[in-house]
Amino acid sequence: MKEYASLIIGETALDTNVDYDGSVVHAVGGAVYYSGYAAANMGYRTAVLPKADMTAAELAEVFAGAPNAVVYPLHSRTSFVTKNVYHTPDRERRTATVDSVIEPYRLEEMPEIKAEIWHLAGLVRGDIPNELIPYAAERAMVAIDVQCMLRCEENGGMVYHDWAEKREMLPYVRFLKTDAAEAEILTGLTDRAEAAKMLHSWGAQEVMVTHNTEVLVYDGHEIHTCPIKSRNLSGRTGRGDTTFAGYINERLTQDIPTALLTATALVSLKMETPGPYMGTRADVEAYIKELY
Protein backbone atom coordinates (compact mmCIF):
# COMPACT_ATOMS: atom_id res chain seq x y z
CA MET A 1 0.00 0.00 0.00
CA LYS A 2 1.38 3.40 -1.01
CA GLU A 3 0.74 6.36 1.25
CA TYR A 4 -0.49 9.82 0.21
CA ALA A 5 -2.01 12.85 1.85
CA SER A 6 -4.86 12.77 -0.66
CA LEU A 7 -6.16 10.80 -3.61
CA ILE A 8 -7.96 13.08 -6.07
CA ILE A 9 -10.54 11.38 -8.29
CA GLY A 10 -11.85 13.24 -11.33
CA GLU A 11 -11.59 13.52 -15.08
CA THR A 12 -9.29 15.87 -16.92
CA ALA A 13 -11.19 18.26 -19.16
CA LEU A 14 -10.35 19.50 -22.61
CA ASP A 15 -11.39 23.16 -22.30
CA THR A 16 -11.91 26.06 -24.65
CA ASN A 17 -12.11 29.29 -22.61
CA VAL A 18 -13.40 32.45 -24.31
CA ASP A 19 -12.78 35.56 -22.21
CA TYR A 20 -15.09 38.59 -22.05
CA ASP A 21 -12.78 40.43 -24.48
CA GLY A 22 -13.01 37.64 -27.08
CA SER A 23 -9.59 36.10 -26.48
CA VAL A 24 -9.56 32.29 -26.78
CA VAL A 25 -7.44 29.78 -24.86
CA HIS A 26 -7.43 26.01 -25.39
CA ALA A 27 -6.27 24.13 -22.34
CA VAL A 28 -6.42 21.01 -20.26
CA GLY A 29 -8.50 21.64 -17.16
CA GLY A 30 -10.78 20.01 -14.66
CA ALA A 31 -11.00 19.93 -10.89
CA VAL A 32 -8.44 17.11 -10.65
CA TYR A 33 -5.98 19.23 -12.63
CA TYR A 34 -6.18 22.39 -10.53
CA SER A 35 -6.56 20.48 -7.25
CA GLY A 36 -3.69 18.16 -8.06
CA TYR A 37 -1.28 20.99 -8.81
CA ALA A 38 -2.34 22.95 -5.74
CA ALA A 39 -1.89 20.05 -3.33
CA ALA A 40 1.31 18.73 -4.87
CA ASN A 41 3.06 22.08 -5.26
CA MET A 42 2.23 22.96 -1.66
CA GLY A 43 4.38 19.97 -0.78
CA TYR A 44 1.80 17.24 -0.21
CA ARG A 45 2.33 13.75 -1.60
CA THR A 46 -0.66 13.53 -3.87
CA ALA A 47 -2.21 10.75 -5.95
CA VAL A 48 -4.41 11.69 -8.89
CA LEU A 49 -6.81 9.40 -10.74
CA PRO A 50 -7.56 11.25 -14.00
CA LYS A 51 -9.77 9.75 -16.68
CA ALA A 52 -9.97 10.73 -20.35
CA ASP A 53 -9.59 9.49 -23.90
CA MET A 54 -5.84 9.92 -23.58
CA THR A 55 -2.92 7.52 -23.24
CA ALA A 56 -1.31 6.85 -19.88
CA ALA A 57 1.74 8.83 -21.01
CA GLU A 58 -0.40 11.79 -22.07
CA LEU A 59 -2.25 11.82 -18.74
CA ALA A 60 1.04 11.63 -16.85
CA GLU A 61 2.37 14.56 -18.88
CA VAL A 62 -0.61 16.68 -17.83
CA PHE A 63 0.78 16.64 -14.28
CA ALA A 64 4.46 16.96 -15.20
CA GLY A 65 4.64 20.37 -13.52
CA ALA A 66 3.61 18.90 -10.16
CA PRO A 67 6.44 16.56 -9.15
CA ASN A 68 4.74 15.53 -5.89
CA ALA A 69 1.74 14.20 -7.83
CA VAL A 70 1.71 10.50 -8.72
CA VAL A 71 -0.64 9.71 -11.62
CA TYR A 72 -2.84 6.62 -11.79
CA PRO A 73 -4.28 7.09 -15.29
CA LEU A 74 -7.61 5.63 -16.40
CA HIS A 75 -8.78 5.41 -20.00
CA SER A 76 -12.25 6.38 -21.16
CA ARG A 77 -13.52 6.00 -24.71
CA THR A 78 -14.70 9.60 -24.43
CA SER A 79 -13.32 12.74 -22.76
CA PHE A 80 -15.00 15.61 -20.98
CA VAL A 81 -14.91 18.35 -23.63
CA THR A 82 -16.34 21.77 -22.78
CA LYS A 83 -16.40 25.43 -23.78
CA ASN A 84 -16.62 28.28 -21.25
CA VAL A 85 -17.61 31.77 -22.39
CA TYR A 86 -17.01 34.44 -19.73
CA HIS A 87 -19.25 37.50 -20.01
CA THR A 88 -17.76 39.94 -17.49
CA PRO A 89 -14.26 41.06 -16.45
CA ASP A 90 -14.64 39.46 -12.99
CA ARG A 91 -15.52 36.16 -14.73
CA GLU A 92 -18.41 35.57 -12.37
CA ARG A 93 -20.87 35.07 -15.25
CA ARG A 94 -20.18 32.37 -17.83
CA THR A 95 -21.97 30.10 -20.27
CA ALA A 96 -20.75 26.51 -20.44
CA THR A 97 -21.46 24.03 -23.22
CA VAL A 98 -20.47 20.37 -23.27
CA ASP A 99 -19.51 18.30 -26.31
CA SER A 100 -18.93 15.00 -24.51
CA VAL A 101 -18.47 13.45 -21.05
CA ILE A 102 -16.40 10.53 -19.75
CA GLU A 103 -17.46 6.99 -19.06
CA PRO A 104 -18.31 6.99 -15.31
CA TYR A 105 -15.80 5.91 -12.69
CA ARG A 106 -16.33 2.36 -11.40
CA LEU A 107 -15.52 1.00 -7.95
CA GLU A 108 -13.30 -1.70 -9.44
CA GLU A 109 -11.09 1.03 -10.97
CA MET A 110 -10.06 2.42 -7.59
CA PRO A 111 -6.33 1.87 -6.90
CA GLU A 112 -5.08 -0.08 -3.90
CA ILE A 113 -3.37 2.82 -2.17
CA LYS A 114 -3.58 4.43 1.24
CA ALA A 115 -4.50 8.10 1.45
CA GLU A 116 -5.64 10.24 4.37
CA ILE A 117 -8.29 11.91 2.19
CA TRP A 118 -10.24 10.76 -0.86
CA HIS A 119 -11.06 13.96 -2.72
CA LEU A 120 -13.96 13.45 -5.15
CA ALA A 121 -13.50 16.08 -7.84
CA GLY A 122 -15.72 15.26 -10.79
CA LEU A 123 -17.18 17.72 -13.25
CA VAL A 124 -20.71 16.58 -14.02
CA ARG A 125 -23.38 14.40 -12.44
CA GLY A 126 -22.89 10.73 -13.23
CA ASP A 127 -19.11 10.69 -13.63
CA ILE A 128 -18.66 9.85 -9.94
CA PRO A 129 -21.49 7.57 -8.78
CA ASN A 130 -23.13 8.06 -5.39
CA GLU A 131 -21.97 4.63 -4.27
CA LEU A 132 -18.36 5.78 -4.42
CA ILE A 133 -18.97 8.07 -1.42
CA PRO A 134 -19.62 5.38 1.24
CA TYR A 135 -16.97 3.21 -0.44
CA ALA A 136 -14.44 6.02 0.01
CA ALA A 137 -15.59 6.67 3.58
CA GLU A 138 -14.59 3.12 4.52
CA ARG A 139 -11.02 3.90 3.45
CA ALA A 140 -10.34 7.56 4.26
CA MET A 141 -11.83 10.94 5.10
CA VAL A 142 -14.10 11.99 2.23
CA ALA A 143 -13.84 15.42 0.63
CA ILE A 144 -16.28 16.27 -2.14
CA ASP A 145 -16.74 19.24 -4.42
CA VAL A 146 -20.50 19.22 -4.78
CA GLN A 147 -20.40 20.54 -8.34
CA CYS A 148 -20.10 16.96 -9.58
CA MET A 149 -23.50 16.18 -8.06
CA LEU A 150 -25.29 19.34 -9.24
CA ARG A 151 -23.94 20.04 -12.74
CA CYS A 152 -25.87 18.16 -15.42
CA GLU A 153 -25.23 17.92 -19.14
CA GLU A 154 -28.48 18.48 -21.03
CA ASN A 155 -28.61 18.85 -24.82
CA GLY A 156 -25.05 20.15 -24.97
CA GLY A 157 -25.56 22.67 -22.21
CA MET A 158 -24.66 22.70 -18.53
CA VAL A 159 -27.51 23.11 -16.08
CA TYR A 160 -27.72 22.73 -12.32
CA HIS A 161 -30.19 20.55 -10.41
CA ASP A 162 -30.45 19.70 -6.73
CA TRP A 163 -28.78 16.52 -5.46
CA ALA A 164 -31.62 14.16 -4.61
CA GLU A 165 -29.47 11.90 -2.41
CA LYS A 166 -27.81 14.73 -0.43
CA ARG A 167 -29.38 13.82 2.95
CA GLU A 168 -28.32 10.19 2.51
CA MET A 169 -24.77 10.97 1.38
CA LEU A 170 -23.66 14.01 3.39
CA PRO A 171 -23.17 12.06 6.65
CA TYR A 172 -20.26 10.28 4.93
CA VAL A 173 -18.56 13.59 4.06
CA ARG A 174 -15.73 15.02 6.18
CA PHE A 175 -15.13 18.07 3.96
CA LEU A 176 -17.79 19.57 1.65
CA LYS A 177 -17.06 22.35 -0.84
CA THR A 178 -19.70 24.45 -2.57
CA ASP A 179 -19.82 27.92 -4.05
CA ALA A 180 -22.50 30.46 -3.14
CA ALA A 181 -24.76 29.60 -6.07
CA GLU A 182 -24.47 25.85 -5.46
CA ALA A 183 -25.20 26.34 -1.76
CA GLU A 184 -28.43 28.11 -2.69
CA ILE A 185 -29.45 25.23 -4.97
CA LEU A 186 -28.82 22.73 -2.18
CA THR A 187 -30.47 24.66 0.65
CA GLY A 188 -32.68 27.37 -0.86
CA LEU A 189 -30.76 29.93 1.23
CA THR A 190 -28.90 32.95 -0.14
CA ASP A 191 -27.07 33.66 3.12
CA ARG A 192 -23.80 31.73 2.83
CA ALA A 193 -23.34 31.23 6.56
CA GLU A 194 -26.87 29.96 7.05
CA ALA A 195 -26.50 27.64 4.05
CA ALA A 196 -23.29 26.24 5.52
CA LYS A 197 -25.05 25.63 8.84
CA MET A 198 -27.86 23.76 7.10
CA LEU A 199 -25.44 21.58 5.13
CA HIS A 200 -23.62 20.79 8.36
CA SER A 201 -26.93 19.85 10.01
CA TRP A 202 -27.47 17.33 7.21
CA GLY A 203 -24.22 15.56 8.07
CA ALA A 204 -21.19 17.20 6.44
CA GLN A 205 -18.62 17.81 9.17
CA GLU A 206 -16.82 20.84 7.67
CA VAL A 207 -18.51 22.95 5.02
CA MET A 208 -16.62 25.36 2.76
CA VAL A 209 -18.52 27.99 0.76
CA THR A 210 -16.43 29.95 -1.74
CA HIS A 211 -17.28 33.43 -3.01
CA ASN A 212 -15.41 35.99 -5.07
CA THR A 213 -14.84 38.10 -1.95
CA GLU A 214 -14.01 35.49 0.69
CA VAL A 215 -13.88 31.84 1.68
CA LEU A 216 -16.14 30.65 4.50
CA VAL A 217 -15.86 27.48 6.59
CA TYR A 218 -18.30 26.14 9.19
CA ASP A 219 -17.58 23.18 11.47
CA GLY A 220 -20.66 23.14 13.68
CA HIS A 221 -19.17 25.55 16.20
CA GLU A 222 -18.06 28.75 14.50
CA ILE A 223 -18.19 30.54 11.16
CA HIS A 224 -14.67 31.24 9.90
CA THR A 225 -13.98 33.56 6.95
CA CYS A 226 -10.90 34.82 5.12
CA PRO A 227 -10.83 37.48 2.36
CA ILE A 228 -9.62 36.98 -1.20
CA LYS A 229 -6.81 39.45 -1.92
CA SER A 230 -5.89 38.78 -5.56
CA ARG A 231 -4.49 41.81 -7.35
CA ASN A 232 -5.89 40.60 -10.69
CA LEU A 233 -8.15 37.80 -11.94
CA SER A 234 -6.21 36.53 -14.95
CA GLY A 235 -6.01 33.04 -13.42
CA ARG A 236 -9.54 32.76 -12.05
CA THR A 237 -10.26 29.38 -13.69
CA GLY A 238 -9.72 26.68 -11.09
CA ARG A 239 -10.26 29.00 -8.14
CA GLY A 240 -12.51 26.72 -6.09
CA ASP A 241 -10.47 23.62 -6.84
CA THR A 242 -7.27 25.28 -5.67
CA THR A 243 -8.87 26.59 -2.48
CA PHE A 244 -10.41 23.27 -1.49
CA ALA A 245 -7.34 21.17 -2.20
CA GLY A 246 -5.17 23.58 -0.26
CA TYR A 247 -7.56 23.63 2.68
CA ILE A 248 -8.20 19.92 3.14
CA ASN A 249 -4.51 19.05 2.97
CA GLU A 250 -3.60 21.81 5.43
CA ARG A 251 -6.28 20.48 7.78
CA LEU A 252 -4.29 17.28 8.20
CA THR A 253 -1.95 19.21 10.50
CA GLN A 254 -3.46 22.69 11.11
CA ASP A 255 -6.50 24.15 12.84
CA ILE A 256 -9.31 25.70 10.79
CA PRO A 257 -8.19 29.38 10.89
CA THR A 258 -4.61 28.51 9.91
CA ALA A 259 -5.66 26.15 7.13
CA LEU A 260 -8.22 28.66 5.84
CA LEU A 261 -5.66 31.48 5.75
CA THR A 262 -3.17 29.33 3.88
CA ALA A 263 -5.77 28.11 1.37
CA THR A 264 -7.18 31.60 0.76
CA ALA A 265 -3.73 33.10 0.27
CA LEU A 266 -2.88 30.20 -2.04
CA VAL A 267 -5.87 30.84 -4.28
CA SER A 268 -5.40 34.61 -4.17
CA LEU A 269 -1.85 34.16 -5.45
CA LYS A 270 -2.88 31.50 -7.99
CA MET A 271 -5.55 33.79 -9.48
CA GLU A 272 -2.91 36.32 -10.45
CA THR A 273 -1.47 33.94 -13.09
CA PRO A 274 -3.39 31.79 -15.62
CA GLY A 275 -3.17 28.02 -15.24
CA PRO A 276 -2.75 25.79 -12.20
CA TYR A 277 -0.67 26.79 -9.19
CA MET A 278 3.00 26.47 -10.16
CA GLY A 279 4.54 28.19 -7.16
CA THR A 280 5.75 26.82 -3.84
CA ARG A 281 4.73 26.88 -0.20
CA ALA A 282 7.37 29.55 0.38
CA ASP A 283 5.64 31.77 -2.21
CA VAL A 284 2.35 31.46 -0.33
CA GLU A 285 4.02 32.23 3.00
CA ALA A 286 5.60 35.34 1.50
CA TYR A 287 2.21 36.38 0.07
CA ILE A 288 0.64 36.06 3.53
CA LYS A 289 3.34 38.27 5.07
CA GLU A 290 2.84 40.88 2.33
CA LEU A 291 -0.95 41.04 2.07
CA TYR A 292 -2.45 39.48 5.18
N, C-alpha and C positions, 0 to 999 in steps of 0.2 A: 504494500500500500504506500503510495506516494503522498506526501503531506504538503498542503497549501493553505494559505489564509482563506482564499475563496475560490470557488469553481463558478465561473460565469457561463450560463447556458443561454444561447440566443443566436439567431442567424445574422450573418453579415448581410448588409444591404448594398445594392448597386444603385446609387443615388444620382439624380440630376437635380441640382439646386439652382433655382432662378431667383436672383436677388431683386429687391424692389426697384433697382436702377436698370434692370434688364441683363446684368452680367450673369453668365452661366458657368457653373462648375460641375464637372462630373467627378464623382468620388465614391470610394467605398465608405460605407457608414454602418449604422446600426448600433443598438445599445451595447451589444457585446464588444464592439470596436472601441467606443469611447470609454466604456467602463473598464475594459481590459487595460487600455493604455493608462488610465488614471490610477488604477490600483497598482499596476506593475511599476510605473515610473515613480510612484511614491515609495517604492521599496518593498512592496509586498509580493511574496511568492504567489503567483496567480496562475490558475488553470483556466483556459477558455475552451469552450465547446462550440465552435462556430459551424454553421451548416449552410451550404450553398451549392450551386452547380459549378463547382470549382474543384481543381485537383487538390490533393493534400499539400503539395508544394506551394500552390497558389495561396491557399488559406494560411499556411505558415508564414508566407511572405507578407501577408496583410499585417501581421503583428511583429514584423522584424524590428521596428523601432521601439519595442518594449521588451528588452532582454529578460526581464523577470517573468514574462508571460510564457507559459508552456502550452502549446496548441494541441488539442485533441480533435482533429478535423473530422467532420461528418459530411458525406456527400448526399445531395438531394438532386433529383432529376430537374428541379426548377429552383430558381433563386428568387429572393424578395427584391423586386425591381420597382422603384418608386420615383416620383418627381414631386419636388416641393417648390411651390411658388410663393415667395414672401412678398407681402403687399405693403409693408411699412418699414421705415428705417430701424425701428426697435425689434423687428422680426417677430413680433407677438402675434401677428395675423398671417396665416399661410393657408394655401390650398394644396392638399396632397392627393395625388392620383397614384394608383397601383396597377402595374402591368402584370405582375405574377407574384405568387407567394411560394414558400417552401413546402416540401412534404413535412408534416408534423413530426416533432421529436417523439421517440418511442422509449419506454422505460428500458427496454433491452439494449438501447444505445448508450446508456449512462456508463461512464468509465469507472473502473474499480480503483478509485483514489480516495484519499482522506482529505477533507477540507473542513475548516471551521464553519464556513458559510457556503451554502448553495444559493447563488444569486440568479434568480430567474429573470432574464432580460430579453424577452421576446418582443416582437414588433406588431403583431396582429393576433386577434383571437383565433385560437385553433392551432397555432404553431407550438405552443406549450400546453398540453392537456391538463385539465384540473387534477387528474390523478397523480401527476408528477409532484404536486405540492405535499400531500401526506407522505409520499415516497421519499421526498427530500428531507422532510422533517424527522424521519427515522434515522437519518444519517448525519444531520448537521443542523445549524440554525438556518432558517429559511428567510431570505430577503427577496422581495418581489416588487418589481416596477409594474404598477397596476395597468399601465397602458396596454400590456399584452392581453389583458382580459376585457378591455373596453373598446379598443380600436378594431373595427370590422371592415373588411373589404367588401364593398357592394357595388357591382356594375362598374368596376374600375375606379371607384372613388373610395375615400376613407371616411367612415362615419363612426360615431361613438354611441354605444349602447351600454346600459347598466349591466353589471356582472351578476347574473341570476344566482350563482352559487356563493356569493360573497360571505354570507353569514355562516355557511358550512366550512368555508376554506380559511377565513381570516384567523381562527384560533390556532392554526398551524404556523402562522407567520410571525417571526421575530422582528423583522424590519419591513415596513411597508412604505413605498414611495409613491406619491401622487402629485400632480400639479394642481393649481387652484381650480381649473376647469374640470379636471377629472374628479376632484374631491366633491364638487357640486353635483356631478352626475351620480356619484355613489351615494351621497347623503341628502341631496336636495338643499344643502346649506351653502350660502355664499360666504359666510364668515369662516375663514380658514382655520382659526383656532377651534371653533365649535365643530367644524367638520372633522378635524383631527381627533377631538374628544369622542365623537360618535364612532369613528372607525376603531378607536381603541376599545370602546365599550363592546364592539362586536368581536373582539378577540386579538387584534394586532397589538403586539406589545409596545413597539415604538413606531410612531407614525411620522413620516416626513412629508411636508407639503411645500413644494417649491413655488416661487413667484419671482417675477422679474426684479423685485425690490429687496427680497429677503428669503431666507430659508427658515422654516419653522419645524420644530420637532416637539412631539408630545409623548410622554412615557407613562401617563396615568397619574402623575404627581404635579408636573409643572410644564408650562409652555415655555420653550426656549426659542429664541430667534437670533439671527445674525444677518447683518445687511450685506447685500451684493455691492462691491465697490469697483467693478470693472470700469476702466477709463475709455473703453470702446467696446463695440459688440461685434467685431468682425469675425469672431469665432464662436458665435452663439450656438450653432448646431452642436448637439451633444451636451448641452448645459446640464440637464437633469441627470443624465447618465454619469457624468463626471462627479457631480455632487454626491450622488447616492453611493457610488463605488468608494469615493474617498471617505465618506462618513462611516459606512458599515465596517470597513477595514480598520479605521481609527478606533472604532468602538471595541475592538478586541483588546485594547490596552488602555483606553482613555475614557474619562467620564463624558457625559453628553455635551456640556459646554465646550470642552476642549476639542472633542471630535467635530462638533458643529463649526467651530471657528476655523479649524484646519480645512474642512471640506468646503466651506464657503469662500475662504481665501483661495483655495485651489481652483474652484470654478471661476472666481473673479479673474484670476490670472489667466486661466485657460481661454476665457472668452475674448481676451485681447489679441489672440492669434488664431487664424483658421486652422481646423484640423483637430486631432486628438491632443491630449496633454503630452508634450514632449520634454517638459522640464524635469526638475528634480525636487526632492523634499526640501533641499536647501533653498531653492528658488521660492517655494511657498513660505518658508520661515522668514525669508528676507521681505517678502511681500507683506506679511503680517506686521513686521516691525515698521515698515514704511507707511502702511495705510490703516492699520487697525490699532 
